[in-house]
Amino acid sequence: MPLELKSPDFSSGESIPKQLTCDGADISPALAWNDPPGGTQSFALIADDPDAPVGTWVHWVLFDLPANARALPQNVPKQEQLADGSRQGRNDFRKIGYGGPCPPPGKPHRYFFKLYALDMKLNLKPGATKKDVERAMQGHILAQGEWMGRYAR
C-alpha cells in the first residue's frame, strides 16, 4: 500500500512557488498524507534534487515524525528537534532543516519529497545525513510515497 503524499502548495510535477525557494522566503512546503499501514512507528522524509550538477543534492532530512502525524505545516522551523519529537538532519547546504530549491540558471530541476512509513523510530542524533537515515531505514520501510515539483531560475 503506497503512501499518498501531497502538497497544497503546488501540484505534482508542476512549478514550486518562489516563496519555497532560495529566491523567496525559503520556507518548507505544507505536506499531507493518508493513513499508513498498521505497525507504523514513525515517518521519515527526504527531499532531494537528482538534477544538480554535482549529483543528487539533499534539501531536507526529517525523521522520527510521530506515527500519528498526517501532515507537516508550511515553514517547519529550522531546528534540530521539533515540539513533537521529530528530528531534522543536515542538508547539503550544511544546515539543519529545509533548504529550498536554488538551482543554477538553466533548465528546471526536479525536487522529490519522499515520505517513508517505518516500523521503528530511527533514534538518530539531530543533524544526521540522508545516508545515515537511509542506512537506518533499511529493512524497516512499510510504505513510501513521493511528490515532485520543478523549479528553474
N, CA, C and O atoms as a GROMACS GRO file, in nm:
protein
  612
    1MET      N    1   0.085  -0.119   0.000
    1MET     CA    2   0.000   0.000   0.000
    1MET      C    3   0.089   0.124   0.000
    1MET      O    4   0.164   0.147   0.095
    2PRO      N    5   0.081   0.204  -0.106
    2PRO     CA    6   0.166   0.323  -0.109
    2PRO      C    7   0.110   0.434  -0.019
    2PRO      O    8  -0.010   0.442   0.006
    3LEU      N    9   0.199   0.517   0.028
    3LEU     CA   10   0.156   0.639   0.096
    3LEU      C   11   0.123   0.740  -0.012
    3LEU      O   12   0.195   0.752  -0.111
    4GLU      N   13   0.016   0.812   0.007
    4GLU     CA   14  -0.021   0.917  -0.088
    4GLU      C   15   0.020   1.050  -0.028
    4GLU      O   16  -0.048   1.106   0.057
    5LEU      N   17   0.134   1.100  -0.074
    5LEU     CA   18   0.186   1.227  -0.027
    5LEU      C   19   0.139   1.337  -0.121
    5LEU      O   20   0.137   1.317  -0.242
    6LYS      N   21   0.102   1.452  -0.065
    6LYS     CA   22   0.060   1.565  -0.150
    6LYS      C   23   0.094   1.695  -0.079
    6LYS      O   24   0.123   1.699   0.040
    7SER      N   25   0.090   1.803  -0.158
    7SER     CA   26   0.114   1.936  -0.104
    7SER      C   27   0.008   2.031  -0.158
    7SER      O   28  -0.021   2.031  -0.277
    8PRO      N   29  -0.052   2.112  -0.069
    8PRO     CA   30  -0.146   2.213  -0.118
    8PRO      C   31  -0.074   2.331  -0.184
    8PRO      O   32  -0.138   2.417  -0.244
    9ASP      N   33   0.059   2.335  -0.173
    9ASP     CA   34   0.135   2.449  -0.224
    9ASP      C   35   0.169   2.441  -0.373
    9ASP      O   36   0.191   2.544  -0.437
   10PHE      N   37   0.173   2.318  -0.428
   10PHE     CA   38   0.199   2.302  -0.571
   10PHE      C   39   0.153   2.162  -0.613
   10PHE      O   40   0.157   2.068  -0.535
   11SER      N   41   0.110   2.152  -0.739
   11SER     CA   42   0.065   2.023  -0.793
   11SER      C   43   0.186   1.937  -0.828
   11SER      O   44   0.292   1.990  -0.862
   12SER      N   45   0.169   1.807  -0.819
   12SER     CA   46   0.280   1.716  -0.850
   12SER      C   47   0.325   1.737  -0.994
   12SER      O   48   0.244   1.738  -1.087
   13GLY      N   49   0.455   1.753  -1.012
   13GLY     CA   50   0.512   1.773  -1.144
   13GLY      C   51   0.513   1.918  -1.190
   13GLY      O   52   0.568   1.950  -1.295
   14GLU      N   53   0.452   2.006  -1.111
   14GLU     CA   54   0.441   2.148  -1.150
   14GLU      C   55   0.547   2.232  -1.079
   14GLU      O   56   0.627   2.181  -1.001
   15SER      N   57   0.546   2.362  -1.109
   15SER     CA   58   0.644   2.454  -1.053
   15SER      C   59   0.626   2.476  -0.904
   15SER      O   60   0.514   2.490  -0.854
   16ILE      N   61   0.737   2.480  -0.834
   16ILE     CA   62   0.738   2.510  -0.691
   16ILE      C   63   0.733   2.662  -0.676
   16ILE      O   64   0.811   2.732  -0.740
   17PRO      N   65   0.642   2.714  -0.594
   17PRO     CA   66   0.631   2.859  -0.578
   17PRO      C   67   0.762   2.920  -0.523
   17PRO      O   68   0.832   2.859  -0.443
   18LYS      N   69   0.790   3.042  -0.569
   18LYS     CA   70   0.914   3.112  -0.534
   18LYS      C   71   0.935   3.123  -0.383
   18LYS      O   72   1.048   3.116  -0.336
   19GLN      N   73   0.826   3.141  -0.307
   19GLN     CA   74   0.842   3.158  -0.161
   19GLN      C   75   0.903   3.034  -0.094
   19GLN      O   76   0.956   3.043   0.017
   20LEU      N   77   0.897   2.918  -0.161
   20LEU     CA   78   0.951   2.794  -0.107
   20LEU      C   79   1.095   2.770  -0.152
   20LEU      O   80   1.150   2.661  -0.130
   21THR      N   81   1.158   2.871  -0.216
   21THR     CA   82   1.292   2.857  -0.272
   21THR      C   83   1.387   2.961  -0.213
   21THR      O   84   1.346   3.049  -0.137
   22CYS      N   85   1.515   2.949  -0.251
   22CYS     CA   86   1.615   3.046  -0.204
   22CYS      C   87   1.592   3.184  -0.265
   22CYS      O   88   1.651   3.282  -0.219
   23ASP      N   89   1.508   3.193  -0.368
   23ASP     CA   90   1.475   3.322  -0.428
   23ASP      C   91   1.360   3.391  -0.355
   23ASP      O   92   1.327   3.506  -0.385
   24GLY      N   93   1.300   3.320  -0.260
   24GLY     CA   94   1.190   3.376  -0.182
   24GLY      C   95   1.220   3.365  -0.034
   24GLY      O   96   1.333   3.391   0.008
   25ALA      N   97   1.120   3.325   0.045
   25ALA     CA   98   1.135   3.315   0.191
   25ALA      C   99   1.209   3.188   0.233
   25ALA      O  100   1.248   3.174   0.349
   26ASP      N  101   1.228   3.093   0.139
   26ASP     CA  102   1.298   2.967   0.165
   26ASP      C  103   1.231   2.887   0.276
   26ASP      O  104   1.297   2.833   0.365
   27ILE      N  105   1.098   2.881   0.271
   27ILE     CA  106   1.022   2.804   0.371
   27ILE      C  107   0.979   2.670   0.312
   27ILE      O  108   0.961   2.656   0.191
   28SER      N  109   0.963   2.573   0.399
   28SER     CA  110   0.924   2.439   0.354
   28SER      C  111   0.777   2.437   0.313
   28SER      O  112   0.696   2.511   0.368
   29PRO      N  113   0.743   2.351   0.217
   29PRO     CA  114   0.604   2.339   0.175
   29PRO      C  115   0.522   2.263   0.280
   29PRO      O  116   0.574   2.183   0.357
   30ALA      N  117   0.392   2.289   0.279
   30ALA     CA  118   0.300   2.207   0.357
   30ALA      C  119   0.288   2.072   0.286
   30ALA      O  120   0.282   2.067   0.163
   31LEU      N  121   0.283   1.965   0.363
   31LEU     CA  122   0.268   1.831   0.308
   31LEU      C  123   0.162   1.757   0.388
   31LEU      O  124   0.144   1.782   0.508
   32ALA      N  125   0.092   1.665   0.323
   32ALA     CA  126  -0.009   1.584   0.392
   32ALA      C  127  -0.007   1.445   0.330
   32ALA      O  128   0.031   1.427   0.215
   33TRP      N  129  -0.050   1.346   0.410
   33TRP     CA  130  -0.051   1.209   0.360
   33TRP      C  131  -0.165   1.129   0.424
   33TRP      O  132  -0.224   1.170   0.524
   34ASN      N  133  -0.193   1.016   0.363
   34ASN     CA  134  -0.301   0.928   0.409
   34ASN      C  135  -0.252   0.839   0.524
   34ASN      O  136  -0.135   0.842   0.561
   35ASP      N  137  -0.344   0.761   0.578
   35ASP     CA  138  -0.309   0.671   0.687
   35ASP      C  139  -0.206   0.567   0.640
   35ASP      O  140  -0.220   0.512   0.530
   36PRO      N  141  -0.105   0.542   0.722
   36PRO     CA  142  -0.003   0.444   0.685
   36PRO      C  143  -0.048   0.303   0.721
   36PRO      O  144  -0.152   0.286   0.784
   37PRO      N  145   0.029   0.202   0.683
   37PRO     CA  146  -0.003   0.065   0.722
   37PRO      C  147   0.004   0.048   0.874
   37PRO      O  148   0.073   0.123   0.943
   38GLY      N  149  -0.068  -0.053   0.924
   38GLY     CA  150  -0.057  -0.086   1.065
   38GLY      C  151   0.086  -0.121   1.099
   38GLY      O  152   0.160  -0.172   1.014
   39GLY      N  153   0.127  -0.093   1.221
   39GLY     CA  154   0.263  -0.121   1.262
   39GLY      C  155   0.359  -0.005   1.240
   39GLY      O  156   0.475  -0.012   1.279
   40THR      N  157   0.309   0.104   1.179
   40THR     CA  158   0.394   0.221   1.159
   40THR      C  159   0.428   0.282   1.295
   40THR      O  160   0.339   0.311   1.375
   41GLN      N  161   0.556   0.302   1.320
   41GLN     CA  162   0.604   0.361   1.445
   41GLN      C  163   0.654   0.504   1.427
   41GLN      O  164   0.658   0.581   1.523
   42SER      N  165   0.692   0.539   1.303
   42SER     CA  166   0.741   0.674   1.276
   42SER      C  167   0.745   0.695   1.124
   42SER      O  168   0.726   0.603   1.045
   43PHE      N  169   0.771   0.821   1.087
   43PHE     CA  170   0.790   0.856   0.947
   43PHE      C  171   0.926   0.923   0.930
   43PHE      O  172   0.980   0.981   1.024
   44ALA      N  173   0.979   0.913   0.809
   44ALA     CA  174   1.098   0.988   0.771
   44ALA      C  175   1.068   1.056   0.638
   44ALA      O  176   0.994   1.002   0.556
   45LEU      N  177   1.127   1.174   0.617
   45LEU     CA  178   1.108   1.249   0.493
   45LEU      C  179   1.244   1.291   0.441
   45LEU      O  180   1.328   1.343   0.516
   46ILE      N  181   1.265   1.269   0.313
   46ILE     CA  182   1.388   1.314   0.247
   46ILE      C  183   1.345   1.391   0.122
   46ILE      O  184   1.265   1.341   0.042
   47ALA      N  185   1.400   1.511   0.104
   47ALA     CA  186   1.375   1.590  -0.017
   47ALA      C  187   1.509   1.612  -0.085
   47ALA      O  188   1.605   1.658  -0.023
   48ASP      N  189   1.514   1.579  -0.215
   48ASP     CA  190   1.640   1.598  -0.287
   48ASP      C  191   1.617   1.629  -0.434
   48ASP      O  192   1.506   1.616  -0.487
   49ASP      N  193   1.725   1.672  -0.499
   49ASP     CA  194   1.726   1.715  -0.638
   49ASP      C  195   1.826   1.628  -0.714
   49ASP      O  196   1.947   1.648  -0.701
   50PRO      N  197   1.777   1.531  -0.794
   50PRO     CA  198   1.869   1.444  -0.868
   50PRO      C  199   1.933   1.513  -0.989
   50PRO      O  200   2.022   1.456  -1.052
   51ASP      N  201   1.887   1.635  -1.022
   51ASP     CA  202   1.936   1.704  -1.141
   51ASP      C  203   2.049   1.802  -1.113
   51ASP      O  204   2.095   1.872  -1.204
   52ALA      N  205   2.094   1.810  -0.988
   52ALA     CA  206   2.202   1.904  -0.952
   52ALA      C  207   2.330   1.868  -1.027
   52ALA      O  208   2.358   1.750  -1.050
   53PRO      N  209   2.409   1.969  -1.065
   53PRO     CA  210   2.533   1.943  -1.140
   53PRO      C  211   2.632   1.853  -1.067
   53PRO      O  212   2.709   1.782  -1.131
   54VAL      N  213   2.632   1.855  -0.933
   54VAL     CA  214   2.728   1.775  -0.856
   54VAL      C  215   2.673   1.637  -0.820
   54VAL      O  216   2.737   1.563  -0.744
   55GLY      N  217   2.556   1.602  -0.872
   55GLY     CA  218   2.489   1.478  -0.833
   55GLY      C  219   2.372   1.514  -0.744
   55GLY      O  220   2.343   1.633  -0.725
   56THR      N  221   2.304   1.416  -0.689
   56THR     CA  222   2.184   1.442  -0.609
   56THR      C  223   2.216   1.535  -0.492
   56THR      O  224   2.308   1.509  -0.413
   57TRP      N  225   2.139   1.643  -0.481
   57TRP     CA  226   2.158   1.744  -0.377
   57TRP      C  227   2.045   1.729  -0.275
   57TRP      O  228   1.927   1.732  -0.311
   58VAL      N  229   2.081   1.713  -0.150
   58VAL     CA  230   1.983   1.691  -0.044
   58VAL      C  231   1.934   1.826   0.012
   58VAL      O  232   2.014   1.910   0.052
   59HIS      N  233   1.802   1.842   0.012
   59HIS     CA  234   1.741   1.968   0.058
   59HIS      C  235   1.677   1.958   0.196
   59HIS      O  236   1.661   2.059   0.264
   60TRP      N  237   1.640   1.837   0.238
   60TRP     CA  238   1.572   1.824   0.366
   60TRP      C  239   1.580   1.681   0.415
   60TRP      O  240   1.559   1.587   0.338
   61VAL      N  241   1.611   1.664   0.542
   61VAL     CA  242   1.612   1.533   0.608
   61VAL      C  243   1.536   1.550   0.739
   61VAL      O  244   1.576   1.628   0.825
   62LEU      N  245   1.428   1.477   0.753
   62LEU     CA  246   1.342   1.486   0.871
   62LEU      C  247   1.307   1.344   0.911
   62LEU      O  248   1.269   1.264   0.825
   63PHE      N  249   1.318   1.310   1.039
   63PHE     CA  250   1.293   1.172   1.080
   63PHE      C  251   1.236   1.168   1.221
   63PHE      O  252   1.233   1.268   1.293
   64ASP      N  253   1.189   1.049   1.258
   64ASP     CA  254   1.121   1.026   1.386
   64ASP      C  255   0.995   1.111   1.400
   64ASP      O  256   0.959   1.150   1.511
   65LEU      N  257   0.929   1.140   1.286
   65LEU     CA  258   0.797   1.202   1.295
   65LEU      C  259   0.704   1.102   1.362
   65LEU      O  260   0.712   0.983   1.332
   66PRO      N  261   0.617   1.147   1.452
   66PRO     CA  262   0.528   1.054   1.523
   66PRO      C  263   0.438   0.976   1.427
   66PRO      O  264   0.400   1.027   1.322
   67ALA      N  265   0.405   0.854   1.465
   67ALA     CA  266   0.322   0.766   1.382
   67ALA      C  267   0.182   0.824   1.358
   67ALA      O  268   0.117   0.789   1.260
   68ASN      N  269   0.134   0.912   1.448
   68ASN     CA  270   0.000   0.969   1.430
   68ASN      C  271   0.001   1.095   1.344
   68ASN      O  272  -0.105   1.153   1.321
   69ALA      N  273   0.117   1.139   1.297
   69ALA     CA  274   0.125   1.257   1.211
   69ALA      C  275   0.065   1.226   1.074
   69ALA      O  276   0.085   1.116   1.021
   70ARG      N  277  -0.008   1.321   1.018
   70ARG     CA  278  -0.064   1.306   0.883
   70ARG      C  279  -0.034   1.428   0.798
   70ARG      O  280  -0.079   1.438   0.684
   71ALA      N  281   0.043   1.523   0.854
   71ALA     CA  282   0.074   1.645   0.779
   71ALA      C  283   0.191   1.716   0.843
   71ALA      O  284   0.223   1.697   0.960
   72LEU      N  285   0.255   1.800   0.762
   72LEU     CA  286   0.355   1.895   0.809
   72LEU      C  287   0.307   2.033   0.766
   72LEU      O  288   0.264   2.049   0.652
   73PRO      N  289   0.312   2.132   0.854
   73PRO     CA  290   0.270   2.265   0.814
   73PRO      C  291   0.375   2.331   0.724
   73PRO      O  292   0.489   2.286   0.717
   74GLN      N  293   0.334   2.435   0.656
   74GLN     CA  294   0.431   2.514   0.583
   74GLN      C  295   0.527   2.579   0.684
   74GLN      O  296   0.488   2.610   0.796
   75ASN      N  297   0.651   2.598   0.643
   75ASN     CA  298   0.751   2.668   0.724
   75ASN      C  299   0.785   2.594   0.854
   75ASN      O  300   0.778   2.652   0.963
   76VAL      N  301   0.821   2.466   0.842
   76VAL     CA  302   0.868   2.390   0.958
   76VAL      C  303   0.993   2.461   1.012
   76VAL      O  304   1.084   2.492   0.935
   77PRO      N  305   1.000   2.487   1.144
   77PRO     CA  306   1.116   2.557   1.199
   77PRO      C  307   1.247   2.484   1.168
   77PRO      O  308   1.252   2.360   1.170
   78LYS      N  309   1.351   2.560   1.140
   78LYS     CA  310   1.482   2.502   1.106
   78LYS      C  311   1.561   2.480   1.234
   78LYS      O  312   1.660   2.547   1.262
   79GLN      N  313   1.514   2.383   1.312
   79GLN     CA  314   1.580   2.349   1.438
   79GLN      C  315   1.599   2.199   1.447
   79GLN      O  316   1.530   2.123   1.379
   80GLU      N  317   1.694   2.156   1.531
   80GLU     CA  318   1.730   2.015   1.537
   80GLU      C  319   1.616   1.925   1.581
   80GLU      O  320   1.597   1.817   1.525
   81GLN      N  321   1.539   1.968   1.681
   81GLN     CA  322   1.428   1.888   1.730
   81GLN      C  323   1.303   1.974   1.735
   81GLN      O  324   1.307   2.088   1.781
   82LEU      N  325   1.192   1.919   1.688
   82LEU     CA  326   1.065   1.991   1.685
   82LEU      C  327   0.983   1.955   1.809
   82LEU      O  328   1.015   1.861   1.881
   83ALA      N  329   0.879   2.031   1.832
   83ALA     CA  330   0.796   2.013   1.953
   83ALA      C  331   0.739   1.872   1.964
   83ALA      O  332   0.721   1.822   2.075
   84ASP      N  333   0.710   1.807   1.850
   84ASP     CA  334   0.650   1.673   1.852
   84ASP      C  335   0.756   1.562   1.865
   84ASP      O  336   0.721   1.444   1.861
   85GLY      N  337   0.882   1.599   1.880
   85GLY     CA  338   0.988   1.499   1.893
   85GLY      C  339   1.058   1.466   1.762
   85GLY      O  340   1.161   1.398   1.762
   86SER      N  341   1.003   1.513   1.649
   86SER     CA  342   1.069   1.491   1.521
   86SER      C  343   1.208   1.553   1.524
   86SER      O  344   1.231   1.653   1.593
   87ARG      N  345   1.299   1.494   1.450
   87ARG     CA  346   1.435   1.546   1.443
   87ARG      C  347   1.469   1.578   1.298
   87ARG      O  348   1.421   1.512   1.205
   88GLN      N  349   1.552   1.679   1.280
   88GLN     CA  350   1.592   1.718   1.146
   88GLN      C  351   1.741   1.694   1.126
   88GLN      O  352   1.823   1.713   1.216
   89GLY      N  353   1.771   1.652   1.005
   89GLY     CA  354   1.909   1.627   0.970
   89GLY      C  355   1.972   1.745   0.898
   89GLY      O  356   1.911   1.851   0.882
   90ARG      N  357   2.096   1.723   0.857
   90ARG     CA  358   2.173   1.825   0.788
   90ARG      C  359   2.154   1.807   0.637
   90ARG      O  360   2.166   1.696   0.584
   91ASN      N  361   2.123   1.917   0.569
   91ASN     CA  362   2.108   1.913   0.424
   91ASN      C  363   2.243   1.942   0.357
   91ASN      O  364   2.343   1.964   0.426
   92ASP      N  365   2.245   1.942   0.225
   92ASP     CA  366   2.372   1.965   0.154
   92ASP      C  367   2.415   2.111   0.153
   92ASP      O  368   2.522   2.143   0.102
   93PHE      N  369   2.332   2.199   0.209
   93PHE     CA  370   2.375   2.338   0.233
   93PHE      C  371   2.450   2.345   0.366
   93PHE      O  372   2.492   2.453   0.409
   94ARG      N  373   2.467   2.228   0.431
   94ARG     CA  374   2.532   2.213   0.562
   94ARG      C  375   2.453   2.282   0.673
   94ARG      O  376   2.510   2.332   0.770
   95LYS      N  377   2.320   2.283   0.657
   95LYS     CA  378   2.232   2.345   0.756
   95LYS      C  379   2.128   2.245   0.802
   95LYS      O  380   2.100   2.146   0.733
   96ILE      N  381   2.070   2.271   0.919
   96ILE     CA  382   1.963   2.187   0.974
   96ILE      C  383   1.830   2.232   0.913
   96ILE      O  384   1.804   2.351   0.898
   97GLY      N  385   1.747   2.133   0.879
   97GLY     CA  386   1.613   2.163   0.829
   97GLY      C  387   1.609   2.181   0.678
   97GLY      O  388   1.696   2.136   0.605
   98TYR      N  389   1.504   2.249   0.634
   98TYR     CA  390   1.474   2.265   0.492
   98TYR      C  391   1.561   2.372   0.429
   98TYR      O  392   1.579   2.481   0.484
   99GLY      N  393   1.615   2.340   0.313
   99GLY     CA  394   1.681   2.436   0.226
   99GLY      C  395   1.615   2.426   0.091
   99GLY      O  396   1.623   2.322   0.026
  100GLY      N  397   1.550   2.531   0.048
  100GLY     CA  398   1.469   2.525  -0.074
  100GLY      C  399   1.550   2.516  -0.203
  100GLY      O  400   1.672   2.531  -0.203
  101PRO      N  401   1.478   2.491  -0.312
  101PRO     CA  402   1.541   2.486  -0.443
  101PRO      C  403   1.623   2.612  -0.469
  101PRO      O  404   1.580   2.724  -0.440
  102CYS      N  405   1.742   2.591  -0.525
  102CYS     CA  406   1.834   2.702  -0.552
  102CYS      C  407   1.925   2.660  -0.667
  102CYS      O  408   2.047   2.665  -0.654
  103PRO      N  409   1.866   2.619  -0.782
  103PRO     CA  410   1.948   2.563  -0.889
  103PRO      C  411   2.025   2.672  -0.965
  103PRO      O  412   1.990   2.789  -0.959
  104PRO      N  413   2.130   2.631  -1.035
  104PRO     CA  414   2.196   2.728  -1.123
  104PRO      C  415   2.100   2.763  -1.238
  104PRO      O  416   2.007   2.688  -1.266
  105PRO      N  417   2.123   2.876  -1.305
  105PRO     CA  418   2.037   2.911  -1.419
  105PRO      C  419   2.034   2.799  -1.523
  105PRO      O  420   2.135   2.731  -1.544
  106GLY      N  421   1.920   2.781  -1.586
  106GLY     CA  422   1.909   2.677  -1.688
  106GLY      C  423   1.775   2.607  -1.683
  106GLY      O  424   1.675   2.664  -1.641
  107LYS      N  425   1.776   2.482  -1.726
  107LYS     CA  426   1.651   2.407  -1.732
  107LYS      C  427   1.601   2.374  -1.591
  107LYS      O  428   1.679   2.370  -1.496
  108PRO      N  429   1.469   2.351  -1.578
  108PRO     CA  430   1.413   2.321  -1.445
  108PRO      C  431   1.474   2.194  -1.386
  108PRO      O  432   1.504   2.098  -1.457
  109HIS      N  433   1.493   2.196  -1.256
  109HIS     CA  434   1.534   2.078  -1.182
  109HIS      C  435   1.410   2.016  -1.119
  109HIS      O  436   1.309   2.082  -1.097
  110ARG      N  437   1.420   1.885  -1.091
  110ARG     CA  438   1.311   1.814  -1.023
  110ARG      C  439   1.347   1.800  -0.875
  110ARG      O  440   1.460   1.768  -0.840
  111TYR      N  441   1.248   1.823  -0.791
  111TYR     CA  442   1.266   1.813  -0.646
  111TYR      C  443   1.169   1.709  -0.594
  111TYR      O  444   1.047   1.726  -0.602
  112PHE      N  445   1.224   1.600  -0.540
  112PHE     CA  446   1.143   1.488  -0.492
  112PHE      C  447   1.132   1.494  -0.340
  112PHE      O  448   1.233   1.501  -0.269
  113PHE      N  449   1.008   1.493  -0.291
  113PHE     CA  450   0.979   1.484  -0.147
  113PHE      C  451   0.934   1.340  -0.125
  113PHE      O  452   0.830   1.299  -0.175
  114LYS      N  453   1.014   1.263  -0.050
  114LYS     CA  454   0.987   1.120  -0.032
  114LYS      C  455   0.958   1.092   0.115
  114LYS      O  456   1.039   1.121   0.203
  115LEU      N  457   0.840   1.036   0.139
  115LEU     CA  458   0.797   1.005   0.276
  115LEU      C  459   0.798   0.855   0.295
  115LEU      O  460   0.753   0.779   0.209
  116TYR      N  461   0.851   0.812   0.409
  116TYR     CA  462   0.862   0.669   0.442
  116TYR      C  463   0.789   0.640   0.572
  116TYR      O  464   0.811   0.709   0.672
  117ALA      N  465   0.703   0.539   0.573
  117ALA     CA  466   0.642   0.487   0.696
  117ALA      C  467   0.733   0.375   0.745
  117ALA      O  468   0.764   0.282   0.670
  118LEU      N  469   0.776   0.384   0.871
  118LEU     CA  470   0.874   0.290   0.925
  118LEU      C  471   0.817   0.211   1.042
  118LEU      O  472   0.729   0.258   1.114
  119ASP      N  473   0.869   0.089   1.060
  119ASP     CA  474   0.821   0.005   1.170
  119ASP      C  475   0.900   0.028   1.299
  119ASP      O  476   0.893  -0.053   1.392
  120MET      N  477   0.975   0.138   1.305
  120MET     CA  478   1.054   0.173   1.424
  120MET      C  479   1.085   0.323   1.420
  120MET      O  480   1.071   0.388   1.318
  121LYS      N  481   1.128   0.375   1.536
  121LYS     CA  482   1.187   0.508   1.538
  121LYS      C  483   1.334   0.490   1.508
  121LYS      O  484   1.394   0.392   1.551
  122LEU      N  485   1.393   0.584   1.436
  122LEU     CA  486   1.534   0.570   1.399
  122LEU      C  487   1.627   0.605   1.514
  122LEU      O  488   1.737   0.550   1.526
  123ASN      N  489   1.583   0.699   1.599
  123ASN     CA  490   1.663   0.740   1.716
  123ASN      C  491   1.805   0.783   1.679
  123ASN      O  492   1.899   0.760   1.755
  124LEU      N  493   1.818   0.845   1.562
  124LEU     CA  494   1.947   0.903   1.524
  124LEU      C  495   1.959   1.041   1.590
  124LEU      O  496   1.858   1.100   1.630
  125LYS      N  497   2.080   1.090   1.600
  125LYS     CA  498   2.100   1.223   1.656
  125LYS      C  499   2.055   1.329   1.555
  125LYS      O  500   2.065   1.306   1.434
  126PRO      N  501   2.004   1.444   1.603
  126PRO     CA  502   1.975   1.553   1.510
  126PRO      C  503   2.101   1.585   1.429
  126PRO      O  504   2.213   1.573   1.479
  127GLY      N  505   2.081   1.626   1.305
  127GLY     CA  506   2.196   1.654   1.219
  127GLY      C  507   2.239   1.535   1.136
  127GLY      O  508   2.334   1.546   1.059
  128ALA      N  509   2.171   1.421   1.151
  128ALA     CA  510   2.203   1.303   1.070
  128ALA      C  511   2.190   1.337   0.922
  128ALA      O  512   2.110   1.423   0.884
  129THR      N  513   2.268   1.270   0.839
  129THR     CA  514   2.263   1.295   0.695
  129THR      C  515   2.162   1.201   0.628
  129THR      O  516   2.111   1.107   0.689
  130LYS      N  517   2.134   1.230   0.501
  130LYS     CA  518   2.047   1.142   0.423
  130LYS      C  519   2.103   0.999   0.424
  130LYS      O  520   2.027   0.903   0.439
  131LYS      N  521   2.235   0.984   0.409
  131LYS     CA  522   2.296   0.850   0.409
  131LYS      C  523   2.272   0.780   0.542
  131LYS      O  524   2.242   0.660   0.546
  132ASP      N  525   2.286   0.854   0.653
  132ASP     CA  526   2.262   0.795   0.786
  132ASP      C  527   2.118   0.744   0.796
  132ASP      O  528   2.094   0.633   0.843
  133VAL      N  529   2.023   0.827   0.751
  133VAL     CA  530   1.881   0.792   0.760
  133VAL      C  531   1.850   0.673   0.669
  133VAL      O  532   1.780   0.580   0.710
  134GLU      N  533   1.901   0.676   0.546
  134GLU     CA  534   1.875   0.564   0.454
  134GLU      C  535   1.932   0.434   0.509
  134GLU      O  536   1.868   0.329   0.498
  135ARG      N  537   2.049   0.439   0.568
  135ARG     CA  538   2.110   0.319   0.626
  135ARG      C  539   2.024   0.265   0.741
  135ARG      O  540   1.999   0.145   0.750
  136ALA      N  541   1.979   0.356   0.829
  136ALA     CA  542   1.898   0.316   0.945
  136ALA      C  543   1.760   0.262   0.903
  136ALA      O  544   1.704   0.177   0.972
  137MET      N  545   1.707   0.310   0.790
  137MET     CA  546   1.573   0.267   0.745
  137MET      C  547   1.574   0.130   0.678
  137MET      O  548   1.468   0.067   0.668
  138GLN      N  549   1.688   0.082   0.634
  138GLN     CA  550   1.694  -0.044   0.559
  138GLN      C  551   1.624  -0.155   0.635
  138GLN      O  552   1.652  -0.181   0.752
  139GLY      N  553   1.531  -0.221   0.565
  139GLY     CA  554   1.457  -0.332   0.624
  139GLY      C  555   1.343  -0.290   0.715
  139GLY      O  556   1.278  -0.375   0.775
  140HIS      N  557   1.318  -0.159   0.726
  140HIS     CA  558   1.214  -0.110   0.816
  140HIS      C  559   1.107  -0.027   0.746
  140HIS      O  560   1.021   0.031   0.813
  141ILE      N  561   1.109  -0.018   0.612
  141ILE     CA  562   1.013   0.062   0.538
  141ILE      C  563   0.886  -0.019   0.512
  141ILE      O  564   0.890  -0.123   0.446
  142LEU      N  565   0.774   0.029   0.565
  142LEU     CA  566   0.645  -0.037   0.545
  142LEU      C  567   0.574   0.015   0.421
  142LEU      O  568   0.503  -0.059   0.353
  143ALA      N  569   0.593   0.144   0.392
  143ALA     CA  570   0.529   0.206   0.276
  143ALA      C  571   0.604   0.335   0.246
  143ALA      O  572   0.672   0.391   0.332
  144GLN      N  573   0.591   0.382   0.123
  144GLN     CA  574   0.651   0.510   0.088
  144GLN      C  575   0.569   0.578  -0.019
  144GLN      O  576   0.494   0.515  -0.093
  145GLY      N  577   0.586   0.709  -0.026
  145GLY     CA  578   0.518   0.788  -0.128
  145GLY      C  579   0.605   0.907  -0.163
  145GLY      O  580   0.697   0.942  -0.089
  146GLU      N  581   0.576   0.969  -0.277
  146GLU     CA  582   0.655   1.086  -0.314
  146GLU      C  583   0.571   1.190  -0.386
  146GLU      O  584   0.465   1.160  -0.440
  147TRP      N  585   0.621   1.311  -0.385
  147TRP     CA  586   0.560   1.427  -0.450
  147TRP      C  587   0.674   1.503  -0.515
  147TRP      O  588   0.777   1.526  -0.450
  148MET      N  589   0.659   1.541  -0.640
  148MET     CA  590   0.769   1.605  -0.712
  148MET      C  591   0.725   1.742  -0.764
  148MET      O  592   0.616   1.758  -0.818
  149GLY      N  593   0.814   1.839  -0.745
  149GLY     CA  594   0.793   1.971  -0.803
  149GLY      C  595   0.914   2.011  -0.884
  149GLY      O  596   1.021   1.950  -0.874
  150ARG      N  597   0.898   2.115  -0.965
  150ARG     CA  598   1.008   2.163  -1.051
  150ARG      C  599   1.038   2.308  -1.019
  150ARG      O  600   0.950   2.384  -0.976
  151TYR      N  601   1.163   2.347  -1.042
  151TYR     CA  602   1.200   2.486  -1.024
  151TYR      C  603   1.318   2.519  -1.113
  151TYR      O  604   1.412   2.440  -1.124
  152ALA      N  605   1.313   2.638  -1.176
  152ALA     CA  606   1.422   2.686  -1.259
  152ALA      C  607   1.444   2.833  -1.230
  152ALA      O  608   1.354   2.903  -1.184
  153ARG      N  609   1.566   2.878  -1.257
  153ARG     CA  610   1.600   3.020  -1.238
  153ARG      C  611   1.644   3.080  -1.370
  153ARG      O  612   1.677   3.198  -1.375
   0.00000   0.00000   0.00000
